[in-house]
Amino acid sequence: MGTIEAYILGQKYTIRGDAPDEHIEKLVAYVNSKIQEVYKNAPNTAPLKASILAAIDIADELYRLRDEQEIIARGIEDKANALTGLFD
């Protein structure tokens, strides 16, 4: 846990965080790959626009996973309630 130097779109960033360095490096690699995906699909995109589009894509992934997690949690709760009802 400390400080790492990372490159995103060839720009050097110093990133400090509470997470282990390996975790932060994975995050940086993921963000960089998402931005590179934008460039692959639209090579003349400005860096700021590519970054925003990548951020929107990442936010979409987050929200979809949260929705899935909520559905799974509700299913578990329903099953737990059904099992509890068997013991009443």
Secondary structure as GFF3:
##gff-version 3
##sequence-region A 1 88
A	DSSP	beta_strand	3	8	.	.	.	ID=ss1
A	DSSP	beta_strand	11	16	.	.	.	ID=ss2
A	DSSP	alpha_helix	21	41	.	.	.	ID=ss3
A	DSSP	alpha_helix	47	87	.	.	.	ID=ss4
###
